[in-house]
Amino acid sequence: MSLEQVRHLLAGALNSVADAHARSTHAKDLLDDYRRVVVEVQAQAQPWLPAELARAVEQIDANHARLDTVRGLLAEYESRL
């Protein structure tokens, strides 16, 4: 192998190392951005709740109102006996 071939291979290796360094720097920047976003989202503390949960609670409240009405009617009927 000639000295020129070794220099060429060394230059290719150095370019590959520089490329790898640039890519790892970009990956670190992306991870830093991700960390910032996660911290910001957690600081807002807005939990996600399914819409069905609110509807289920409303339905239970409506059922309780109906049961209270029935209980009142039954209590009134009982007092008349």
Gaussian input, Z-matrix of N, CA and C with variables (Angstrom, degrees):
# hf/3-21g

backbone

0 1
 N
 C     1     B1
 C     2     B2     1     A1
 N     3     B3     2     A2     1     D1
 C     4     B4     3     A3     2     D2
 C     5     B5     4     A4     3     D3
 N     6     B6     5     A5     4     D4
 C     7     B7     6     A6     5     D5
 C     8     B8     7     A7     6     D6
 N     9     B9     8     A8     7     D7
 C    10    B10     9     A9     8     D8
 C    11    B11    10    A10     9     D9
 N    12    B12    11    A11    10    D10
 C    13    B13    12    A12    11    D11
 C    14    B14    13    A13    12    D12
 N    15    B15    14    A14    13    D13
 C    16    B16    15    A15    14    D14
 C    17    B17    16    A16    15    D15
 N    18    B18    17    A17    16    D16
 C    19    B19    18    A18    17    D17
 C    20    B20    19    A19    18    D18
 N    21    B21    20    A20    19    D19
 C    22    B22    21    A21    20    D20
 C    23    B23    22    A22    21    D21
 N    24    B24    23    A23    22    D22
 C    25    B25    24    A24    23    D23
 C    26    B26    25    A25    24    D24
 N    27    B27    26    A26    25    D25
 C    28    B28    27    A27    26    D26
 C    29    B29    28    A28    27    D27
 N    30    B30    29    A29    28    D28
 C    31    B31    30    A30    29    D29
 C    32    B32    31    A31    30    D30
 N    33    B33    32    A32    31    D31
 C    34    B34    33    A33    32    D32
 C    35    B35    34    A34    33    D33
 N    36    B36    35    A35    34    D34
 C    37    B37    36    A36    35    D35
 C    38    B38    37    A37    36    D36
 N    39    B39    38    A38    37    D37
 C    40    B40    39    A39    38    D38
 C    41    B41    40    A40    39    D39
 N    42    B42    41    A41    40    D40
 C    43    B43    42    A42    41    D41
 C    44    B44    43    A43    42    D42
 N    45    B45    44    A44    43    D43
 C    46    B46    45    A45    44    D44
 C    47    B47    46    A46    45    D45
 N    48    B48    47    A47    46    D46
 C    49    B49    48    A48    47    D47
 C    50    B50    49    A49    48    D48
 N    51    B51    50    A50    49    D49
 C    52    B52    51    A51    50    D50
 C    53    B53    52    A52    51    D51
 N    54    B54    53    A53    52    D52
 C    55    B55    54    A54    53    D53
 C    56    B56    55    A55    54    D54
 N    57    B57    56    A56    55    D55
 C    58    B58    57    A57    56    D56
 C    59    B59    58    A58    57    D57
 N    60    B60    59    A59    58    D58
 C    61    B61    60    A60    59    D59
 C    62    B62    61    A61    60    D60
 N    63    B63    62    A62    61    D61
 C    64    B64    63    A63    62    D62
 C    65    B65    64    A64    63    D63
 N    66    B66    65    A65    64    D64
 C    67    B67    66    A66    65    D65
 C    68    B68    67    A67    66    D66
 N    69    B69    68    A68    67    D67
 C    70    B70    69    A69    68    D68
 C    71    B71    70    A70    69    D69
 N    72    B72    71    A71    70    D70
 C    73    B73    72    A72    71    D71
 C    74    B74    73    A73    72    D72
 N    75    B75    74    A74    73    D73
 C    76    B76    75    A75    74    D74
 C    77    B77    76    A76    75    D75
 N    78    B78    77    A77    76    D76
 C    79    B79    78    A78    77    D77
 C    80    B80    79    A79    78    D78
 N    81    B81    80    A80    79    D79
 C    82    B82    81    A81    80    D80
 C    83    B83    82    A82    81    D81
 N    84    B84    83    A83    82    D82
 C    85    B85    84    A84    83    D83
 C    86    B86    85    A85    84    D84
 N    87    B87    86    A86    85    D85
 C    88    B88    87    A87    86    D86
 C    89    B89    88    A88    87    D87
 N    90    B90    89    A89    88    D88
 C    91    B91    90    A90    89    D89
 C    92    B92    91    A91    90    D90
 N    93    B93    92    A92    91    D91
 C    94    B94    93    A93    92    D92
 C    95    B95    94    A94    93    D93
 N    96    B96    95    A95    94    D94
 C    97    B97    96    A96    95    D95
 C    98    B98    97    A97    96    D96
 N    99    B99    98    A98    97    D97
 C   100   B100    99    A99    98    D98
 C   101   B101   100   A100    99    D99
 N   102   B102   101   A101   100   D100
 C   103   B103   102   A102   101   D101
 C   104   B104   103   A103   102   D102
 N   105   B105   104   A104   103   D103
 C   106   B106   105   A105   104   D104
 C   107   B107   106   A106   105   D105
 N   108   B108   107   A107   106   D106
 C   109   B109   108   A108   107   D107
 C   110   B110   109   A109   108   D108
 N   111   B111   110   A110   109   D109
 C   112   B112   111   A111   110   D110
 C   113   B113   112   A112   111   D111
 N   114   B114   113   A113   112   D112
 C   115   B115   114   A114   113   D113
 C   116   B116   115   A115   114   D114
 N   117   B117   116   A116   115   D115
 C   118   B118   117   A117   116   D116
 C   119   B119   118   A118   117   D117
 N   120   B120   119   A119   118   D118
 C   121   B121   120   A120   119   D119
 C   122   B122   121   A121   120   D120
 N   123   B123   122   A122   121   D121
 C   124   B124   123   A123   122   D122
 C   125   B125   124   A124   123   D123
 N   126   B126   125   A125   124   D124
 C   127   B127   126   A126   125   D125
 C   128   B128   127   A127   126   D126
 N   129   B129   128   A128   127   D127
 C   130   B130   129   A129   128   D128
 C   131   B131   130   A130   129   D129
 N   132   B132   131   A131   130   D130
 C   133   B133   132   A132   131   D131
 C   134   B134   133   A133   132   D132
 N   135   B135   134   A134   133   D133
 C   136   B136   135   A135   134   D134
 C   137   B137   136   A136   135   D135
 N   138   B138   137   A137   136   D136
 C   139   B139   138   A138   137   D137
 C   140   B140   139   A139   138   D138
 N   141   B141   140   A140   139   D139
 C   142   B142   141   A141   140   D140
 C   143   B143   142   A142   141   D141
 N   144   B144   143   A143   142   D142
 C   145   B145   144   A144   143   D143
 C   146   B146   145   A145   144   D144
 N   147   B147   146   A146   145   D145
 C   148   B148   147   A147   146   D146
 C   149   B149   148   A148   147   D147
 N   150   B150   149   A149   148   D148
 C   151   B151   150   A150   149   D149
 C   152   B152   151   A151   150   D150
 N   153   B153   152   A152   151   D151
 C   154   B154   153   A153   152   D152
 C   155   B155   154   A154   153   D153
 N   156   B156   155   A155   154   D154
 C   157   B157   156   A156   155   D155
 C   158   B158   157   A157   156   D156
 N   159   B159   158   A158   157   D157
 C   160   B160   159   A159   158   D158
 C   161   B161   160   A160   159   D159
 N   162   B162   161   A161   160   D160
 C   163   B163   162   A162   161   D161
 C   164   B164   163   A163   162   D162
 N   165   B165   164   A164   163   D163
 C   166   B166   165   A165   164   D164
 C   167   B167   166   A166   165   D165
 N   168   B168   167   A167   166   D166
 C   169   B169   168   A168   167   D167
 C   170   B170   169   A169   168   D168
 N   171   B171   170   A170   169   D169
 C   172   B172   171   A171   170   D170
 C   173   B173   172   A172   171   D171
 N   174   B174   173   A173   172   D172
 C   175   B175   174   A174   173   D173
 C   176   B176   175   A175   174   D174
 N   177   B177   176   A176   175   D175
 C   178   B178   177   A177   176   D176
 C   179   B179   178   A178   177   D177
 N   180   B180   179   A179   178   D178
 C   181   B181   180   A180   179   D179
 C   182   B182   181   A181   180   D180
 N   183   B183   182   A182   181   D181
 C   184   B184   183   A183   182   D182
 C   185   B185   184   A184   183   D183
 N   186   B186   185   A185   184   D184
 C   187   B187   186   A186   185   D185
 C   188   B188   187   A187   186   D186
 N   189   B189   188   A188   187   D187
 C   190   B190   189   A189   188   D188
 C   191   B191   190   A190   189   D189
 N   192   B192   191   A191   190   D190
 C   193   B193   192   A192   191   D191
 C   194   B194   193   A193   192   D192
 N   195   B195   194   A194   193   D193
 C   196   B196   195   A195   194   D194
 C   197   B197   196   A196   195   D195
 N   198   B198   197   A197   196   D196
 C   199   B199   198   A198   197   D197
 C   200   B200   199   A199   198   D198
 N   201   B201   200   A200   199   D199
 C   202   B202   201   A201   200   D200
 C   203   B203   202   A202   201   D201
 N   204   B204   203   A203   202   D202
 C   205   B205   204   A204   203   D203
 C   206   B206   205   A205   204   D204
 N   207   B207   206   A206   205   D205
 C   208   B208   207   A207   206   D206
 C   209   B209   208   A208   207   D207
 N   210   B210   209   A209   208   D208
 C   211   B211   210   A210   209   D209
 C   212   B212   211   A211   210   D210
 N   213   B213   212   A212   211   D211
 C   214   B214   213   A213   212   D212
 C   215   B215   214   A214   213   D213
 N   216   B216   215   A215   214   D214
 C   217   B217   216   A216   215   D215
 C   218   B218   217   A217   216   D216
 N   219   B219   218   A218   217   D217
 C   220   B220   219   A219   218   D218
 C   221   B221   220   A220   219   D219
 N   222   B222   221   A221   220   D220
 C   223   B223   222   A222   221   D221
 C   224   B224   223   A223   222   D222
 N   225   B225   224   A224   223   D223
 C   226   B226   225   A225   224   D224
 C   227   B227   226   A226   225   D225
 N   228   B228   227   A227   226   D226
 C   229   B229   228   A228   227   D227
 C   230   B230   229   A229   228   D228
 N   231   B231   230   A230   229   D229
 C   232   B232   231   A231   230   D230
 C   233   B233   232   A232   231   D231
 N   234   B234   233   A233   232   D232
 C   235   B235   234   A234   233   D233
 C   236   B236   235   A235   234   D234
 N   237   B237   236   A236   235   D235
 C   238   B238   237   A237   236   D236
 C   239   B239   238   A238   237   D237
 N   240   B240   239   A239   238   D238
 C   241   B241   240   A240   239   D239
 C   242   B242   241   A241   240   D240

   B1=1.4486
   B2=1.5290
   B3=1.2964
   B4=1.4567
   B5=1.5245
   B6=1.3028
   B7=1.4608
   B8=1.5260
   B9=1.3139
   B10=1.4696
   B11=1.5299
   B12=1.3259
   B13=1.4642
   B14=1.5338
   B15=1.3130
   B16=1.4715
   B17=1.5212
   B18=1.3385
   B19=1.4732
   B20=1.5272
   B21=1.3217
   B22=1.4594
   B23=1.5336
   B24=1.3291
   B25=1.4669
   B26=1.5256
   B27=1.3272
   B28=1.4581
   B29=1.5221
   B30=1.3160
   B31=1.4654
   B32=1.5285
   B33=1.3210
   B34=1.4646
   B35=1.5176
   B36=1.3376
   B37=1.4694
   B38=1.5199
   B39=1.3397
   B40=1.4678
   B41=1.5268
   B42=1.3200
   B43=1.4674
   B44=1.5182
   B45=1.3254
   B46=1.4662
   B47=1.5197
   B48=1.3338
   B49=1.4633
   B50=1.5290
   B51=1.3274
   B52=1.4664
   B53=1.5228
   B54=1.3385
   B55=1.4630
   B56=1.5258
   B57=1.3194
   B58=1.4683
   B59=1.5239
   B60=1.3270
   B61=1.4708
   B62=1.5257
   B63=1.3206
   B64=1.4650
   B65=1.5269
   B66=1.3211
   B67=1.4717
   B68=1.5187
   B69=1.3187
   B70=1.4633
   B71=1.5254
   B72=1.3271
   B73=1.4626
   B74=1.5255
   B75=1.3329
   B76=1.4671
   B77=1.5281
   B78=1.3289
   B79=1.4646
   B80=1.5282
   B81=1.3236
   B82=1.4662
   B83=1.5179
   B84=1.3182
   B85=1.4695
   B86=1.5281
   B87=1.3302
   B88=1.4628
   B89=1.5278
   B90=1.3286
   B91=1.4603
   B92=1.5271
   B93=1.3218
   B94=1.4682
   B95=1.5214
   B96=1.3308
   B97=1.4684
   B98=1.5227
   B99=1.3292
   B100=1.4647
   B101=1.5274
   B102=1.3141
   B103=1.4677
   B104=1.5210
   B105=1.3349
   B106=1.4628
   B107=1.5233
   B108=1.3226
   B109=1.4714
   B110=1.5222
   B111=1.3234
   B112=1.4689
   B113=1.5216
   B114=1.3244
   B115=1.4632
   B116=1.5218
   B117=1.3262
   B118=1.4625
   B119=1.5244
   B120=1.3211
   B121=1.4645
   B122=1.5166
   B123=1.3199
   B124=1.4559
   B125=1.5193
   B126=1.3179
   B127=1.4595
   B128=1.5297
   B129=1.3301
   B130=1.4625
   B131=1.5165
   B132=1.3137
   B133=1.4687
   B134=1.5212
   B135=1.3113
   B136=1.4580
   B137=1.5235
   B138=1.3214
   B139=1.4649
   B140=1.5216
   B141=1.3038
   B142=1.4538
   B143=1.5174
   B144=1.3052
   B145=1.4592
   B146=1.5189
   B147=1.3229
   B148=1.4662
   B149=1.5238
   B150=1.3181
   B151=1.4682
   B152=1.5208
   B153=1.3167
   B154=1.4686
   B155=1.5237
   B156=1.3198
   B157=1.4604
   B158=1.5170
   B159=1.3076
   B160=1.4699
   B161=1.5186
   B162=1.3429
   B163=1.4702
   B164=1.5257
   B165=1.3162
   B166=1.4704
   B167=1.5221
   B168=1.3373
   B169=1.4654
   B170=1.5247
   B171=1.3258
   B172=1.4717
   B173=1.5198
   B174=1.3197
   B175=1.4643
   B176=1.5259
   B177=1.3214
   B178=1.4645
   B179=1.5203
   B180=1.3329
   B181=1.4689
   B182=1.5274
   B183=1.3232
   B184=1.4679
   B185=1.5228
   B186=1.3234
   B187=1.4667
   B188=1.5240
   B189=1.3330
   B190=1.4675
   B191=1.5311
   B192=1.3211
   B193=1.4658
   B194=1.5283
   B195=1.3288
   B196=1.4662
   B197=1.5245
   B198=1.3176
   B199=1.4650
   B200=1.5242
   B201=1.3445
   B202=1.4654
   B203=1.5267
   B204=1.3354
   B205=1.4663
   B206=1.5218
   B207=1.3169
   B208=1.4686
   B209=1.5271
   B210=1.3207
   B211=1.4706
   B212=1.5196
   B213=1.3308
   B214=1.4655
   B215=1.5151
   B216=1.3369
   B217=1.4627
   B218=1.5251
   B219=1.3225
   B220=1.4674
   B221=1.5217
   B222=1.3237
   B223=1.4612
   B224=1.5318
   B225=1.3134
   B226=1.4679
   B227=1.5304
   B228=1.3210
   B229=1.4680
   B230=1.5283
   B231=1.3275
   B232=1.4673
   B233=1.5213
   B234=1.3333
   B235=1.4655
   B236=1.5302
   B237=1.3116
   B238=1.4641
   B239=1.5158
   B240=1.3237
   B241=1.4699
   B242=1.4887
   A1=107.43
   A2=114.27
   A3=119.21
   A4=110.72
   A5=115.12
   A6=121.22
   A7=110.33
   A8=117.85
   A9=122.08
   A10=110.26
   A11=118.41
   A12=121.95
   A13=110.47
   A14=116.93
   A15=121.13
   A16=109.99
   A17=116.31
   A18=119.66
   A19=111.14
   A20=117.02
   A21=121.88
   A22=110.44
   A23=116.39
   A24=120.55
   A25=111.05
   A26=116.70
   A27=120.67
   A28=110.97
   A29=116.96
   A30=120.67
   A31=109.85
   A32=117.38
   A33=120.79
   A34=111.81
   A35=115.87
   A36=119.67
   A37=110.80
   A38=116.73
   A39=120.08
   A40=111.42
   A41=117.11
   A42=120.50
   A43=110.94
   A44=116.45
   A45=120.26
   A46=111.34
   A47=116.40
   A48=119.99
   A49=110.23
   A50=116.80
   A51=120.02
   A52=110.68
   A53=117.00
   A54=121.32
   A55=110.59
   A56=116.46
   A57=120.62
   A58=110.46
   A59=116.25
   A60=120.25
   A61=110.47
   A62=116.88
   A63=120.85
   A64=110.66
   A65=116.65
   A66=119.64
   A67=111.33
   A68=117.24
   A69=118.56
   A70=110.85
   A71=117.36
   A72=120.78
   A73=110.05
   A74=116.52
   A75=120.33
   A76=110.57
   A77=117.26
   A78=120.45
   A79=110.94
   A80=117.00
   A81=120.23
   A82=110.54
   A83=117.26
   A84=120.42
   A85=111.04
   A86=116.63
   A87=120.23
   A88=111.00
   A89=117.00
   A90=120.05
   A91=111.37
   A92=117.29
   A93=120.25
   A94=110.81
   A95=116.85
   A96=120.56
   A97=110.68
   A98=116.53
   A99=120.94
   A100=110.17
   A101=116.73
   A102=120.49
   A103=110.48
   A104=117.04
   A105=121.03
   A106=111.10
   A107=116.33
   A108=120.60
   A109=110.49
   A110=117.16
   A111=120.44
   A112=110.52
   A113=116.78
   A114=120.10
   A115=110.37
   A116=117.39
   A117=120.41
   A118=111.57
   A119=117.31
   A120=121.02
   A121=110.52
   A122=117.03
   A123=119.75
   A124=111.40
   A125=117.11
   A126=120.43
   A127=111.02
   A128=117.27
   A129=120.95
   A130=110.74
   A131=116.97
   A132=123.67
   A133=112.60
   A134=116.04
   A135=120.76
   A136=107.57
   A137=116.45
   A138=118.37
   A139=111.59
   A140=115.30
   A141=121.20
   A142=108.28
   A143=116.44
   A144=122.10
   A145=108.01
   A146=116.88
   A147=118.75
   A148=111.08
   A149=116.27
   A150=121.37
   A151=111.02
   A152=116.80
   A153=120.70
   A154=111.89
   A155=116.88
   A156=120.04
   A157=111.19
   A158=117.68
   A159=121.02
   A160=110.99
   A161=116.59
   A162=119.46
   A163=111.10
   A164=117.27
   A165=120.48
   A166=110.81
   A167=116.94
   A168=120.33
   A169=110.04
   A170=117.61
   A171=120.87
   A172=111.09
   A173=117.22
   A174=121.53
   A175=110.87
   A176=116.60
   A177=120.13
   A178=110.18
   A179=117.29
   A180=120.12
   A181=111.01
   A182=116.86
   A183=120.46
   A184=110.44
   A185=116.62
   A186=119.74
   A187=111.43
   A188=116.74
   A189=119.71
   A190=110.57
   A191=116.93
   A192=120.25
   A193=110.28
   A194=116.93
   A195=120.35
   A196=111.04
   A197=116.24
   A198=119.66
   A199=111.32
   A200=116.56
   A201=119.52
   A202=110.58
   A203=116.60
   A204=120.70
   A205=110.31
   A206=116.44
   A207=120.53
   A208=110.08
   A209=116.67
   A210=119.89
   A211=110.27
   A212=116.59
   A213=119.89
   A214=111.74
   A215=117.97
   A216=121.25
   A217=111.21
   A218=116.14
   A219=119.53
   A220=111.41
   A221=117.15
   A222=120.36
   A223=110.24
   A224=116.63
   A225=119.97
   A226=110.96
   A227=116.27
   A228=120.58
   A229=109.60
   A230=116.98
   A231=121.22
   A232=109.70
   A233=117.55
   A234=119.59
   A235=111.20
   A236=118.26
   A237=121.62
   A238=110.89
   A239=116.18
   A240=118.61
   A241=108.04
   D1=133.29
   D2=-177.82
   D3=-82.23
   D4=162.48
   D5=177.76
   D6=-61.31
   D7=-36.37
   D8=178.70
   D9=-65.05
   D10=-39.63
   D11=178.27
   D12=-65.82
   D13=-40.88
   D14=178.04
   D15=-63.47
   D16=-44.83
   D17=177.93
   D18=-61.11
   D19=-40.08
   D20=179.15
   D21=-64.09
   D22=-45.75
   D23=178.50
   D24=-64.82
   D25=-40.24
   D26=178.33
   D27=-64.16
   D28=-40.86
   D29=178.10
   D30=-63.49
   D31=-41.11
   D32=177.13
   D33=-62.79
   D34=-42.06
   D35=178.13
   D36=-64.29
   D37=-42.98
   D38=178.51
   D39=-62.91
   D40=-39.88
   D41=176.67
   D42=-63.36
   D43=-40.73
   D44=178.55
   D45=-64.52
   D46=-40.71
   D47=177.78
   D48=-65.04
   D49=-42.23
   D50=178.52
   D51=-63.52
   D52=-40.22
   D53=178.04
   D54=-64.41
   D55=-43.98
   D56=178.70
   D57=-62.20
   D58=-40.47
   D59=178.75
   D60=-63.55
   D61=-44.05
   D62=179.21
   D63=-62.84
   D64=-40.96
   D65=179.40
   D66=-67.86
   D67=-38.88
   D68=179.26
   D69=-69.92
   D70=-33.22
   D71=175.06
   D72=-63.92
   D73=-42.78
   D74=177.47
   D75=-63.54
   D76=-41.93
   D77=178.02
   D78=-61.93
   D79=-40.94
   D80=177.93
   D81=-64.38
   D82=-40.69
   D83=177.17
   D84=-61.08
   D85=-41.77
   D86=178.06
   D87=-63.92
   D88=-41.27
   D89=177.98
   D90=-65.46
   D91=-37.67
   D92=176.03
   D93=-63.77
   D94=-41.18
   D95=176.22
   D96=-62.55
   D97=-43.44
   D98=179.00
   D99=-61.10
   D100=-45.46
   D101=179.40
   D102=-59.32
   D103=-43.49
   D104=179.68
   D105=-61.42
   D106=-44.14
   D107=-179.50
   D108=-64.00
   D109=-44.07
   D110=-179.46
   D111=-62.06
   D112=-43.78
   D113=179.90
   D114=-63.81
   D115=-42.06
   D116=179.41
   D117=-63.83
   D118=-41.66
   D119=179.94
   D120=-66.13
   D121=-42.68
   D122=179.10
   D123=-65.76
   D124=-32.54
   D125=179.33
   D126=-67.36
   D127=-30.05
   D128=178.95
   D129=-72.67
   D130=-31.80
   D131=176.73
   D132=49.34
   D133=53.75
   D134=175.52
   D135=-107.43
   D136=95.06
   D137=-176.61
   D138=-69.07
   D139=148.42
   D140=176.62
   D141=-88.61
   D142=129.52
   D143=176.01
   D144=-127.66
   D145=137.49
   D146=179.88
   D147=-66.64
   D148=146.19
   D149=179.87
   D150=-61.84
   D151=-30.56
   D152=-179.71
   D153=-61.94
   D154=-28.33
   D155=179.48
   D156=-62.61
   D157=-47.19
   D158=179.54
   D159=-63.32
   D160=-41.64
   D161=178.99
   D162=-64.94
   D163=-38.62
   D164=179.34
   D165=-64.51
   D166=-41.52
   D167=178.41
   D168=-64.82
   D169=-42.17
   D170=177.40
   D171=-60.94
   D172=-41.53
   D173=-179.99
   D174=-64.78
   D175=-41.46
   D176=178.12
   D177=-64.27
   D178=-41.97
   D179=177.24
   D180=-61.41
   D181=-41.12
   D182=177.99
   D183=-64.49
   D184=-41.24
   D185=177.92
   D186=-64.60
   D187=-38.03
   D188=177.17
   D189=-63.12
   D190=-40.13
   D191=178.41
   D192=-62.34
   D193=-42.63
   D194=177.45
   D195=-62.95
   D196=-44.12
   D197=179.71
   D198=-63.79
   D199=-37.84
   D200=176.92
   D201=-63.51
   D202=-38.79
   D203=177.50
   D204=-63.96
   D205=-46.35
   D206=178.90
   D207=-61.61
   D208=-43.97
   D209=179.39
   D210=-60.72
   D211=-43.02
   D212=178.56
   D213=-62.72
   D214=-42.77
   D215=178.73
   D216=-64.29
   D217=-42.50
   D218=178.97
   D219=-66.10
   D220=-39.27
   D221=178.08
   D222=-65.14
   D223=-39.94
   D224=177.30
   D225=-64.98
   D226=-42.98
   D227=178.37
   D228=-62.58
   D229=-42.16
   D230=-179.14
   D231=-63.54
   D232=-40.00
   D233=-178.30
   D234=-68.46
   D235=-25.79
   D236=179.43
   D237=-77.71
   D238=-22.56
   D239=179.43
   D240=-72.85

